[in-house]
Amino acid sequence: MDPDKAASAQARLQHGLITRAQAREFGISDDAIDWRVKTGSWERIQRGVLRLPGAPATWQQGIMAPCLAIPGATASHQAAAALWEIPEVAARPEITVPHWHGIRLEGVQVHRAEKLDYRDRVWRSRIPVTSLPRTVIDLSTTLRPEQVEAVVTHVLAKRRVPLSVLRSRLKILGTQGRRGAGTLADILAQQQGRERHVDSGAQRRLEKLVTEAARQGLLPNPYFEYAVQLSDGTWRYPDVGYPDYLTGVELLSYEHHATLAAFAKDVDRTLKLAAEEWLLIPLTDLHVRNDPYGVVELIARVLARREVRKENRGTHG
């Protein structure tokens, strides 16, 4: 095969990238490589890693480049979080390499590990990456505790990793000398035995808000994902429920209501609850973030009016 065609075929498997060593294997000399770089045909991305013409710069490419630059390198930490599509964790070039490598790469956070078990190294989007359990454990060493809790809640809520697997891998890897691992162990211990795991960051913020409001006596005690059985035997689960007032709070998001079908399904749920005399208060994350006191005041006013109506119904009954 023509050397340039062979190089292009290899680059297509590596997000538009090829290493100098791979180019030499295809019969392209160092002088020929340097000439291509000098003329702008090829672009140097990392040490020994080149981008071929026509390949757009992508965030996956930014993660693949350091993995190609160091033999045995694996995308990890926040780079792995991006590949695993873990929300609310910013992507950045970050790799883990065998401990004997002393190489530094510009713009890349390099971690060194004594050992990366075969179970902890997989492939995603054709990029070597730490497994999801190992990624969660690694993130605990660099993220703030509240961020770690959000990551754990996400993977459990989406049933992406069993809690038992996370605890088992952490036990095998150990917490001694691993910064943040003790915090992760505590978070996993708290999750043990829980029947539900809240995934949405918006929902966590709403739950925290109404829980604190109840603690201060501003609202009644809330019930999260409160189960309401309808007359037809089916169930609905408002994000927050106040059953004594037949009132619920529902978070709306563009992500989950972007299509007409999704919007219609949401309206149908609201109507069925209304038929059971339940009132749903619709909120968005913007309300919770930008005006938390106003949200609490609104819920309190609605509940007060519902209480008055309930008393009036009892009086006229």
Secondary structure as UniProt FT lines:
FT   HELIX           3..12
FT   TURN            13..16
FT   STRAND          17..19
FT   HELIX           20..25
FT   TURN            26..27
FT   HELIX           30..38
FT   TURN            39..40
FT   STRAND          43..46
FT   TURN            47..48
FT   STRAND          49..51
FT   TURN            53..54
FT   HELIX           59..69
FT   TURN            71..72
FT   STRAND          74..75
FT   HELIX           77..83
FT   TURN            84..85
FT   TURN            87..88
FT   STRAND          94..98
FT   TURN            99..100
FT   TURN            106..107
FT   STRAND          109..113
FT   HELIX           118..120
FT   STRAND          121..124
FT   TURN            125..126
FT   STRAND          127..130
FT   HELIX           132..139
FT   TURN            140..142
FT   HELIX           145..157
FT   TURN            158..159
FT   HELIX           163..173
FT   TURN            176..177
FT   TURN            179..180
FT   HELIX           181..191
FT   TURN            192..193
FT   HELIX           201..215
FT   TURN            216..217
FT   STRAND          223..224
FT   STRAND          228..229
FT   TURN            231..232
FT   STRAND          235..236
FT   STRAND          240..242
FT   HELIX           243..245
FT   STRAND          247..252
FT   TURN            254..256
FT   HELIX           260..275
FT   TURN            276..277
FT   STRAND          279..284
FT   HELIX           285..290
FT   HELIX           292..316
//
